[in-house]
Amino acid sequence: MKSVHPMFMVRLRLIWFISFLCLVCAGSVALASAQEALTPKRARQTQAIILAWLECTECQAGELKAVVRLGPVAIPSLRASLREGPSPVSREAMRRHLVDSYRRLKRYQAAHPDFKFTQSEADYITHYMDLYVAQYQIRSAKALVAIGGPEAKRALEEIDQVSLNKGVARIVKKSLEKLSQTTPSVPQN
């Protein structure tokens, strides 16, 4: 067996030490970035950007791109939206809007006998609330794919344990497949 030259061992230890320092410094930078991202002001800004994407109607103002620029900071909120849909406050606001909308349709029907609207209020609210929840879940999945990375992939994989409607489940499955095949890129919104 050959003996190793002493200078080789010194250099090897030096390389290991420098590598260790690089890892520690990289961890410190990541920790500092994470702490910066958790300031109350930054958290409010992040939530506003994500909410703009989840709630947009036309989605032509770069809402998805703004979420992607947030990067991994957005993943916990997107994971929650994917799993649970809108917050209870948002759901209540939507429910009230739907009740009002239903009543306006019924008034219109009373004034226009040719207009046929036979859906019950409960069915109307349930139908549109289901679509509202699905919109949140689908857009969360789409944003997670656009952000990419192992944490986003885990968020999509975890959702398999939650019951989703068939359309959302299909999109989550496709999103996972896409994330497994590609690297993240800037979306077209």
MARBA-730616 format. One record per residue: x, y, z of N, C-alpha, C in turn; residue number from 1; residue in one letter. Coordinates in nm, 3 decimals. Layout:
N
<pt <X; Y; Z>; <X; Y; Z>; <X; Y; Z>; NUM; "A">
...
***
This chain:
189
<pt <0.084; -0.117; 0.000>; <0.000; 0.000; 0.000>; <0.089; 0.123; 0.000>; 1; "M">
<pt <0.057; 0.221; -0.086>; <0.139; 0.340; -0.096>; <0.108; 0.434; 0.021>; 2; "K">
<pt <0.209; 0.506; 0.065>; <0.184; 0.604; 0.170>; <0.148; 0.737; 0.103>; 3; "S">
<pt <0.068; 0.817; 0.173>; <0.022; 0.944; 0.121>; <0.120; 1.051; 0.167>; 4; "V">
<pt <0.155; 1.138; 0.073>; <0.248; 1.246; 0.104>; <0.184; 1.339; 0.207>; 5; "H">
<pt <0.260; 1.384; 0.308>; <0.204; 1.470; 0.414>; <0.144; 1.600; 0.359>; 6; "P">
<pt <0.202; 1.660; 0.256>; <0.147; 1.784; 0.201>; <0.011; 1.760; 0.136>; 7; "M">
<pt <-0.007; 1.642; 0.079>; <-0.136; 1.608; 0.020>; <-0.243; 1.608; 0.129>; 8; "F">
<pt <-0.214; 1.551; 0.243>; <-0.310; 1.546; 0.354>; <-0.340; 1.687; 0.405>; 9; "M">
<pt <-0.241; 1.772; 0.412>; <-0.262; 1.911; 0.456>; <-0.355; 1.981; 0.358>; 10; "V">
<pt <-0.328; 1.966; 0.229>; <-0.412; 2.028; 0.127>; <-0.555; 1.973; 0.133>; 11; "R">
<pt <-0.566; 1.844; 0.150>; <-0.698; 1.782; 0.157>; <-0.777; 1.837; 0.276>; 12; "L">
<pt <-0.712; 1.848; 0.392>; <-0.779; 1.906; 0.509>; <-0.819; 2.052; 0.484>; 13; "R">
<pt <-0.732; 2.125; 0.417>; <-0.761; 2.265; 0.386>; <-0.883; 2.276; 0.293>; 14; "L">
<pt <-0.889; 2.189; 0.194>; <-1.003; 2.188; 0.102>; <-1.131; 2.155; 0.178>; 15; "I">
<pt <-1.126; 2.055; 0.267>; <-1.243; 2.019; 0.346>; <-1.286; 2.135; 0.436>; 16; "W">
<pt <-1.189; 2.202; 0.497>; <-1.220; 2.315; 0.586>; <-1.284; 2.429; 0.507>; 17; "F">
<pt <-1.229; 2.461; 0.390>; <-1.285; 2.568; 0.307>; <-1.426; 2.531; 0.260>; 18; "I">
<pt <-1.446; 2.407; 0.222>; <-1.578; 2.360; 0.180>; <-1.678; 2.374; 0.295>; 19; "S">
<pt <-1.635; 2.336; 0.415>; <-1.721; 2.348; 0.532>; <-1.759; 2.494; 0.556>; 20; "F">
<pt <-1.661; 2.585; 0.546>; <-1.688; 2.727; 0.565>; <-1.787; 2.779; 0.460>; 21; "L">
<pt <-1.771; 2.733; 0.337>; <-1.864; 2.775; 0.231>; <-2.007; 2.730; 0.263>; 22; "C">
<pt <-2.021; 2.607; 0.311>; <-2.154; 2.557; 0.347>; <-2.214; 2.637; 0.462>; 23; "L">
<pt <-2.133; 2.669; 0.562>; <-2.181; 2.747; 0.676>; <-2.224; 2.885; 0.629>; 24; "V">
<pt <-2.142; 2.947; 0.546>; <-2.176; 3.082; 0.495>; <-2.302; 3.078; 0.411>; 25; "C">
<pt <-2.315; 2.977; 0.326>; <-2.435; 2.965; 0.244>; <-2.558; 2.946; 0.331>; 26; "A">
<pt <-2.546; 2.866; 0.435>; <-2.657; 2.846; 0.529>; <-2.692; 2.975; 0.600>; 27; "G">
<pt <-2.593; 3.054; 0.637>; <-2.618; 3.181; 0.705>; <-2.690; 3.278; 0.612>; 28; "S">
<pt <-2.650; 3.281; 0.486>; <-2.716; 3.368; 0.389>; <-2.861; 3.324; 0.370>; 29; "V">
<pt <-2.883; 3.192; 0.357>; <-3.019; 3.141; 0.339>; <-3.104; 3.172; 0.462>; 30; "A">
<pt <-3.046; 3.157; 0.582>; <-3.118; 3.187; 0.705>; <-3.152; 3.335; 0.712>; 31; "L">
<pt <-3.056; 3.419; 0.675>; <-3.081; 3.563; 0.676>; <-3.191; 3.599; 0.576>; 32; "A">
<pt <-3.190; 3.535; 0.459>; <-3.295; 3.560; 0.360>; <-3.430; 3.515; 0.412>; 33; "S">
<pt <-3.434; 3.400; 0.478>; <-3.560; 3.351; 0.532>; <-3.611; 3.443; 0.641>; 34; "A">
<pt <-3.521; 3.492; 0.727>; <-3.563; 3.583; 0.833>; <-3.613; 3.714; 0.774>; 35; "Q">
<pt <-3.546; 3.762; 0.671>; <-3.589; 3.886; 0.604>; <-3.728; 3.867; 0.546>; 36; "E">
<pt <-3.753; 3.749; 0.491>; <-3.881; 3.721; 0.428>; <-3.994; 3.713; 0.530>; 37; "A">
<pt <-3.961; 3.693; 0.655>; <-4.064; 3.676; 0.756>; <-4.100; 3.804; 0.831>; 38; "L">
<pt <-4.047; 3.916; 0.790>; <-4.086; 4.041; 0.855>; <-4.234; 4.065; 0.828>; 39; "T">
<pt <-4.304; 4.130; 0.918>; <-4.448; 4.153; 0.897>; <-4.478; 4.227; 0.766>; 40; "P">
<pt <-4.398; 4.327; 0.733>; <-4.421; 4.401; 0.609>; <-4.404; 4.310; 0.488>; 41; "K">
<pt <-4.298; 4.230; 0.488>; <-4.272; 4.139; 0.376>; <-4.381; 4.032; 0.366>; 42; "R">
<pt <-4.427; 3.985; 0.481>; <-4.534; 3.885; 0.481>; <-4.662; 3.942; 0.420>; 43; "A">
<pt <-4.697; 4.066; 0.454>; <-4.817; 4.130; 0.397>; <-4.802; 4.147; 0.246>; 44; "R">
<pt <-4.683; 4.190; 0.203>; <-4.659; 4.207; 0.059>; <-4.670; 4.074; -0.014>; 45; "Q">
<pt <-4.611; 3.972; 0.044>; <-4.615; 3.838; -0.016>; <-4.760; 3.790; -0.028>; 46; "T">
<pt <-4.837; 3.805; 0.079>; <-4.976; 3.761; 0.077>; <-5.057; 3.839; -0.026>; 47; "Q">
<pt <-5.031; 3.969; -0.039>; <-5.103; 4.050; -0.137>; <-5.072; 4.004; -0.279>; 48; "A">
<pt <-4.947; 3.971; -0.306>; <-4.907; 3.924; -0.439>; <-4.973; 3.789; -0.471>; 49; "I">
<pt <-4.971; 3.700; -0.373>; <-5.032; 3.567; -0.394>; <-5.182; 3.581; -0.411>; 50; "I">
<pt <-5.246; 3.663; -0.329>; <-5.390; 3.682; -0.338>; <-5.429; 3.743; -0.473>; 51; "L">
<pt <-5.348; 3.835; -0.523>; <-5.376; 3.893; -0.656>; <-5.379; 3.784; -0.762>; 52; "A">
<pt <-5.290; 3.687; -0.752>; <-5.287; 3.576; -0.848>; <-5.407; 3.483; -0.828>; 53; "W">
<pt <-5.437; 3.449; -0.704>; <-5.546; 3.356; -0.678>; <-5.683; 3.414; -0.713>; 54; "L">
<pt <-5.696; 3.546; -0.706>; <-5.826; 3.611; -0.724>; <-5.842; 3.683; -0.859>; 55; "E">
<pt <-5.737; 3.694; -0.939>; <-5.749; 3.773; -1.062>; <-5.855; 3.714; -1.155>; 56; "C">
<pt <-5.918; 3.803; -1.232>; <-6.021; 3.761; -1.325>; <-5.961; 3.737; -1.463>; 57; "T">
<pt <-5.898; 3.836; -1.518>; <-5.837; 3.825; -1.650>; <-5.693; 3.774; -1.642>; 58; "E">
<pt <-5.626; 3.802; -1.533>; <-5.487; 3.758; -1.509>; <-5.393; 3.801; -1.623>; 59; "C">
<pt <-5.401; 3.927; -1.659>; <-5.319; 3.980; -1.767>; <-5.214; 4.080; -1.719>; 60; "Q">
<pt <-5.203; 4.099; -1.588>; <-5.112; 4.200; -1.534>; <-4.986; 4.139; -1.472>; 61; "A">
<pt <-4.952; 4.019; -1.513>; <-4.830; 3.956; -1.462>; <-4.842; 3.900; -1.322>; 62; "G">
<pt <-4.963; 3.862; -1.281>; <-4.985; 3.814; -1.145>; <-4.905; 3.688; -1.115>; 63; "E">
<pt <-4.904; 3.592; -1.207>; <-4.829; 3.468; -1.186>; <-4.680; 3.496; -1.182>; 64; "L">
<pt <-4.632; 3.579; -1.272>; <-4.489; 3.614; -1.273>; <-4.447; 3.676; -1.140>; 65; "K">
<pt <-4.534; 3.758; -1.083>; <-4.502; 3.820; -0.954>; <-4.491; 3.715; -0.844>; 66; "A">
<pt <-4.577; 3.614; -0.847>; <-4.569; 3.506; -0.748>; <-4.440; 3.427; -0.768>; 67; "V">
<pt <-4.406; 3.398; -0.892>; <-4.283; 3.322; -0.921>; <-4.160; 3.398; -0.873>; 68; "V">
<pt <-4.161; 3.531; -0.888>; <-4.048; 3.612; -0.840>; <-4.030; 3.601; -0.689>; 69; "R">
<pt <-4.137; 3.572; -0.617>; <-4.126; 3.553; -0.472>; <-4.041; 3.430; -0.440>; 70; "L">
<pt <-4.044; 3.332; -0.528>; <-3.966; 3.211; -0.510>; <-4.018; 3.126; -0.395>; 71; "G">
<pt <-3.928; 3.055; -0.328>; <-3.967; 2.962; -0.221>; <-4.045; 3.026; -0.106>; 72; "P">
<pt <-4.034; 3.156; -0.089>; <-4.108; 3.224; 0.017>; <-4.259; 3.204; -0.001>; 73; "V">
<pt <-4.304; 3.189; -0.124>; <-4.448; 3.175; -0.153>; <-4.499; 3.034; -0.130>; 74; "A">
<pt <-4.411; 2.938; -0.122>; <-4.454; 2.797; -0.119>; <-4.544; 2.763; 0.000>; 75; "I">
<pt <-4.515; 2.804; 0.122>; <-4.607; 2.769; 0.232>; <-4.750; 2.820; 0.211>; 76; "P">
<pt <-4.764; 2.941; 0.163>; <-4.899; 2.994; 0.137>; <-4.966; 2.921; 0.023>; 77; "S">
<pt <-4.891; 2.891; -0.082>; <-4.948; 2.816; -0.194>; <-4.986; 2.675; -0.152>; 78; "L">
<pt <-4.904; 2.614; -0.068>; <-4.935; 2.480; -0.016>; <-5.068; 2.485; 0.061>; 79; "R">
<pt <-5.086; 2.586; 0.145>; <-5.210; 2.599; 0.222>; <-5.329; 2.622; 0.130>; 80; "A">
<pt <-5.312; 2.706; 0.029>; <-5.422; 2.733; -0.065>; <-5.456; 2.609; -0.147>; 81; "S">
<pt <-5.355; 2.534; -0.182>; <-5.377; 2.410; -0.257>; <-5.454; 2.310; -0.172>; 82; "L">
<pt <-5.418; 2.302; -0.047>; <-5.481; 2.206; 0.044>; <-5.621; 2.249; 0.087>; 83; "R">
<pt <-5.637; 2.378; 0.121>; <-5.759; 2.423; 0.186>; <-5.845; 2.518; 0.103>; 84; "E">
<pt <-5.790; 2.571; -0.005>; <-5.865; 2.669; -0.083>; <-5.863; 2.804; -0.014>; 85; "G">
<pt <-5.963; 2.888; -0.041>; <-5.966; 3.023; 0.018>; <-5.981; 3.018; 0.170>; 86; "P">
<pt <-5.941; 3.126; 0.233>; <-5.954; 3.137; 0.379>; <-6.102; 3.145; 0.416>; 87; "S">
<pt <-6.135; 3.120; 0.542>; <-6.274; 3.134; 0.585>; <-6.331; 3.275; 0.560>; 88; "P">
<pt <-6.250; 3.377; 0.576>; <-6.295; 3.515; 0.551>; <-6.328; 3.533; 0.403>; 89; "V">
<pt <-6.240; 3.484; 0.316>; <-6.265; 3.495; 0.171>; <-6.387; 3.414; 0.130>; 90; "S">
<pt <-6.404; 3.297; 0.190>; <-6.522; 3.215; 0.158>; <-6.651; 3.286; 0.197>; 91; "R">
<pt <-6.649; 3.348; 0.316>; <-6.770; 3.418; 0.360>; <-6.800; 3.537; 0.270>; 92; "E">
<pt <-6.697; 3.610; 0.231>; <-6.718; 3.723; 0.139>; <-6.776; 3.673; 0.007>; 93; "A">
<pt <-6.725; 3.563; -0.044>; <-6.777; 3.507; -0.169>; <-6.921; 3.457; -0.150>; 94; "M">
<pt <-6.948; 3.393; -0.038>; <-7.084; 3.344; -0.013>; <-7.184; 3.461; -0.013>; 95; "R">
<pt <-7.148; 3.569; 0.053>; <-7.235; 3.687; 0.056>; <-7.256; 3.744; -0.085>; 96; "R">
<pt <-7.147; 3.748; -0.161>; <-7.158; 3.795; -0.301>; <-7.252; 3.705; -0.380>; 97; "H">
<pt <-7.242; 3.575; -0.360>; <-7.328; 3.481; -0.434>; <-7.474; 3.494; -0.392>; 98; "L">
<pt <-7.500; 3.515; -0.264>; <-7.637; 3.535; -0.218>; <-7.696; 3.659; -0.286>; 99; "V">
<pt <-7.618; 3.765; -0.288>; <-7.662; 3.890; -0.353>; <-7.684; 3.868; -0.502>; 100; "D">
<pt <-7.591; 3.799; -0.565>; <-7.601; 3.771; -0.708>; <-7.726; 3.688; -0.738>; 101; "S">
<pt <-7.752; 3.588; -0.657>; <-7.869; 3.502; -0.676>; <-7.998; 3.585; -0.666>; 102; "Y">
<pt <-8.003; 3.672; -0.567>; <-8.122; 3.756; -0.548>; <-8.144; 3.851; -0.666>; 103; "R">
<pt <-8.035; 3.904; -0.720>; <-8.047; 3.991; -0.838>; <-8.100; 3.912; -0.958>; 104; "R">
<pt <-8.052; 3.788; -0.974>; <-8.102; 3.704; -1.083>; <-8.251; 3.675; -1.067>; 105; "L">
<pt <-8.293; 3.650; -0.946>; <-8.435; 3.623; -0.922>; <-8.521; 3.747; -0.948>; 106; "K">
<pt <-8.470; 3.864; -0.911>; <-8.543; 3.989; -0.941>; <-8.551; 4.011; -1.092>; 107; "R">
<pt <-8.442; 3.983; -1.161>; <-8.440; 3.997; -1.307>; <-8.541; 3.900; -1.369>; 108; "Y">
<pt <-8.543; 3.778; -1.318>; <-8.637; 3.678; -1.369>; <-8.782; 3.723; -1.349>; 109; "Q">
<pt <-8.809; 3.784; -1.234>; <-8.946; 3.831; -1.208>; <-8.986; 3.941; -1.306>; 110; "A">
<pt <-8.890; 4.024; -1.345>; <-8.918; 4.134; -1.437>; <-8.914; 4.092; -1.583>; 111; "A">
<pt <-8.857; 3.977; -1.612>; <-8.841; 3.928; -1.750>; <-8.890; 3.783; -1.757>; 112; "H">
<pt <-9.015; 3.762; -1.784>; <-9.073; 3.627; -1.784>; <-9.006; 3.529; -1.881>; 113; "P">
<pt <-8.942; 3.579; -1.985>; <-8.875; 3.490; -2.080>; <-8.744; 3.433; -2.025>; 114; "D">
<pt <-8.690; 3.496; -1.923>; <-8.564; 3.452; -1.862>; <-8.594; 3.335; -1.769>; 115; "F">
<pt <-8.532; 3.222; -1.796>; <-8.553; 3.101; -1.715>; <-8.432; 3.077; -1.625>; 116; "K">
<pt <-8.460; 3.072; -1.497>; <-8.355; 3.046; -1.398>; <-8.418; 2.959; -1.290>; 117; "F">
<pt <-8.388; 2.830; -1.292>; <-8.458; 2.736; -1.205>; <-8.373; 2.683; -1.089>; 118; "T">
<pt <-8.249; 2.718; -1.084>; <-8.160; 2.666; -0.980>; <-8.199; 2.722; -0.843>; 119; "Q">
<pt <-8.192; 2.636; -0.741>; <-8.221; 2.684; -0.605>; <-8.104; 2.767; -0.554>; 120; "S">
<pt <-8.130; 2.849; -0.454>; <-8.024; 2.932; -0.398>; <-7.911; 2.845; -0.342>; 121; "E">
<pt <-7.945; 2.739; -0.272>; <-7.843; 2.651; -0.214>; <-7.757; 2.587; -0.323>; 122; "A">
<pt <-7.821; 2.539; -0.430>; <-7.746; 2.477; -0.540>; <-7.657; 2.579; -0.610>; 123; "D">
<pt <-7.711; 2.698; -0.629>; <-7.635; 2.806; -0.694>; <-7.509; 2.839; -0.612>; 124; "Y">
<pt <-7.526; 2.858; -0.482>; <-7.413; 2.892; -0.395>; <-7.313; 2.778; -0.390>; 125; "I">
<pt <-7.361; 2.655; -0.375>; <-7.270; 2.539; -0.370>; <-7.189; 2.528; -0.499>; 126; "T">
<pt <-7.256; 2.541; -0.613>; <-7.187; 2.530; -0.742>; <-7.075; 2.633; -0.755>; 127; "H">
<pt <-7.107; 2.758; -0.730>; <-7.006; 2.863; -0.748>; <-6.901; 2.865; -0.638>; 128; "Y">
<pt <-6.935; 2.819; -0.520>; <-6.833; 2.806; -0.414>; <-6.734; 2.695; -0.450>; 129; "M">
<pt <-6.785; 2.586; -0.505>; <-6.696; 2.478; -0.549>; <-6.599; 2.528; -0.656>; 130; "D">
<pt <-6.650; 2.608; -0.749>; <-6.563; 2.664; -0.854>; <-6.459; 2.759; -0.794>; 131; "L">
<pt <-6.499; 2.837; -0.695>; <-6.410; 2.931; -0.628>; <-6.295; 2.857; -0.559>; 132; "Y">
<pt <-6.327; 2.750; -0.488>; <-6.225; 2.669; -0.421>; <-6.133; 2.606; -0.526>; 133; "V">
<pt <-6.191; 2.552; -0.631>; <-6.112; 2.490; -0.737>; <-6.017; 2.590; -0.802>; 134; "A">
<pt <-6.064; 2.714; -0.821>; <-5.977; 2.817; -0.879>; <-5.853; 2.837; -0.792>; 135; "Q">
<pt <-5.870; 2.847; -0.663>; <-5.756; 2.863; -0.571>; <-5.660; 2.745; -0.583>; 136; "Y">
<pt <-5.716; 2.625; -0.582>; <-5.632; 2.506; -0.585>; <-5.558; 2.493; -0.717>; 137; "Q">
<pt <-5.625; 2.518; -0.827>; <-5.563; 2.507; -0.959>; <-5.453; 2.613; -0.974>; 138; "I">
<pt <-5.481; 2.735; -0.935>; <-5.379; 2.840; -0.947>; <-5.263; 2.818; -0.852>; 139; "R">
<pt <-5.289; 2.760; -0.736>; <-5.179; 2.727; -0.645>; <-5.088; 2.622; -0.708>; 140; "S">
<pt <-5.148; 2.520; -0.768>; <-5.069; 2.416; -0.835>; <-4.988; 2.475; -0.950>; 141; "A">
<pt <-5.050; 2.560; -1.027>; <-4.982; 2.623; -1.140>; <-4.862; 2.707; -1.093>; 142; "K">
<pt <-4.880; 2.782; -0.984>; <-4.771; 2.864; -0.931>; <-4.660; 2.777; -0.874>; 143; "A">
<pt <-4.695; 2.668; -0.808>; <-4.592; 2.578; -0.753>; <-4.507; 2.520; -0.865>; 144; "L">
<pt <-4.569; 2.482; -0.976>; <-4.494; 2.430; -1.090>; <-4.401; 2.538; -1.145>; 145; "V">
<pt <-4.452; 2.659; -1.157>; <-4.371; 2.768; -1.212>; <-4.254; 2.803; -1.121>; 146; "A">
<pt <-4.273; 2.794; -0.990>; <-4.162; 2.820; -0.895>; <-4.063; 2.705; -0.902>; 147; "I">
<pt <-4.114; 2.583; -0.901>; <-4.030; 2.465; -0.911>; <-3.950; 2.435; -0.786>; 148; "G">
<pt <-3.869; 2.332; -0.795>; <-3.783; 2.293; -0.684>; <-3.845; 2.183; -0.599>; 149; "G">
<pt <-3.762; 2.125; -0.513>; <-3.808; 2.010; -0.433>; <-3.920; 2.045; -0.334>; 150; "P">
<pt <-3.917; 2.164; -0.277>; <-4.022; 2.202; -0.181>; <-4.157; 2.216; -0.251>; 151; "E">
<pt <-4.157; 2.275; -0.370>; <-4.281; 2.288; -0.447>; <-4.333; 2.150; -0.487>; 152; "A">
<pt <-4.243; 2.063; -0.525>; <-4.282; 1.927; -0.563>; <-4.343; 1.854; -0.443>; 153; "K">
<pt <-4.283; 1.870; -0.325>; <-4.338; 1.808; -0.205>; <-4.479; 1.858; -0.176>; 154; "R">
<pt <-4.501; 1.988; -0.195>; <-4.634; 2.045; -0.171>; <-4.738; 1.980; -0.263>; 155; "A">
<pt <-4.700; 1.956; -0.387>; <-4.792; 1.890; -0.481>; <-4.811; 1.743; -0.446>; 156; "L">
<pt <-4.705; 1.678; -0.403>; <-4.716; 1.537; -0.365>; <-4.804; 1.518; -0.242>; 157; "E">
<pt <-4.794; 1.609; -0.146>; <-4.872; 1.600; -0.023>; <-5.021; 1.611; -0.049>; 158; "E">
<pt <-5.059; 1.681; -0.151>; <-5.200; 1.706; -0.177>; <-5.274; 1.579; -0.217>; 159; "I">
<pt <-5.202; 1.475; -0.258>; <-5.265; 1.349; -0.294>; <-5.347; 1.293; -0.178>; 160; "D">
<pt <-5.312; 1.331; -0.056>; <-5.381; 1.279; 0.062>; <-5.509; 1.355; 0.093>; 161; "Q">
<pt <-5.535; 1.463; 0.022>; <-5.654; 1.545; 0.044>; <-5.754; 1.515; -0.066>; 162; "V">
<pt <-5.882; 1.511; -0.030>; <-5.982; 1.487; -0.134>; <-6.002; 1.613; -0.217>; 163; "S">
<pt <-5.990; 1.597; -0.346>; <-6.006; 1.706; -0.441>; <-6.114; 1.667; -0.540>; 164; "L">
<pt <-6.176; 1.769; -0.602>; <-6.268; 1.732; -0.708>; <-6.185; 1.677; -0.825>; 165; "N">
<pt <-6.250; 1.604; -0.915>; <-6.178; 1.533; -1.021>; <-6.096; 1.626; -1.110>; 166; "K">
<pt <-6.151; 1.742; -1.145>; <-6.079; 1.837; -1.231>; <-5.952; 1.889; -1.165>; 167; "G">
<pt <-5.962; 1.924; -1.037>; <-5.845; 1.975; -0.965>; <-5.743; 1.863; -0.949>; 168; "V">
<pt <-5.788; 1.743; -0.914>; <-5.696; 1.630; -0.897>; <-5.619; 1.602; -1.027>; 169; "A">
<pt <-5.687; 1.612; -1.140>; <-5.623; 1.590; -1.270>; <-5.515; 1.696; -1.295>; 170; "R">
<pt <-5.545; 1.821; -1.263>; <-5.449; 1.929; -1.284>; <-5.330; 1.916; -1.190>; 171; "I">
<pt <-5.355; 1.876; -1.066>; <-5.245; 1.855; -0.971>; <-5.154; 1.743; -1.022>; 172; "V">
<pt <-5.215; 1.636; -1.073>; <-5.136; 1.524; -1.127>; <-5.050; 1.570; -1.245>; 173; "K">
<pt <-5.111; 1.646; -1.337>; <-5.035; 1.699; -1.451>; <-4.925; 1.793; -1.405>; 174; "K">
<pt <-4.955; 1.873; -1.304>; <-4.855; 1.967; -1.250>; <-4.736; 1.892; -1.194>; 175; "S">
<pt <-4.763; 1.785; -1.122>; <-4.654; 1.703; -1.066>; <-4.570; 1.642; -1.177>; 176; "L">
<pt <-4.637; 1.592; -1.280>; <-4.564; 1.534; -1.394>; <-4.475; 1.639; -1.460>; 177; "E">
<pt <-4.531; 1.757; -1.480>; <-4.456; 1.865; -1.543>; <-4.336; 1.905; -1.457>; 178; "K">
<pt <-4.357; 1.914; -1.328>; <-4.250; 1.953; -1.236>; <-4.140; 1.847; -1.232>; 179; "L">
<pt <-4.178; 1.722; -1.247>; <-4.079; 1.614; -1.247>; <-3.995; 1.613; -1.375>; 180; "S">
<pt <-4.050; 1.669; -1.484>; <-3.982; 1.664; -1.612>; <-3.900; 1.787; -1.645>; 181; "Q">
<pt <-3.936; 1.901; -1.589>; <-3.872; 2.026; -1.633>; <-3.813; 2.102; -1.516>; 182; "T">
<pt <-3.736; 2.200; -1.551>; <-3.685; 2.295; -1.454>; <-3.772; 2.419; -1.459>; 183; "T">
<pt <-3.780; 2.497; -1.352>; <-3.868; 2.613; -1.353>; <-3.826; 2.718; -1.457>; 184; "P">
<pt <-3.925; 2.783; -1.511>; <-3.901; 2.892; -1.605>; <-4.001; 3.002; -1.577>; 185; "S">
<pt <-3.981; 3.117; -1.635>; <-4.072; 3.229; -1.615>; <-4.201; 3.200; -1.692>; 186; "V">
<pt <-4.316; 3.203; -1.624>; <-4.443; 3.168; -1.690>; <-4.491; 3.277; -1.783>; 187; "P">
<pt <-4.585; 3.240; -1.869>; <-4.645; 3.334; -1.963>; <-4.763; 3.409; -1.903>; 188; "Q">
<pt <-4.809; 3.369; -1.782>; <-4.923; 3.430; -1.712>; <-5.044; 3.417; -1.795>; 189; "N">
***
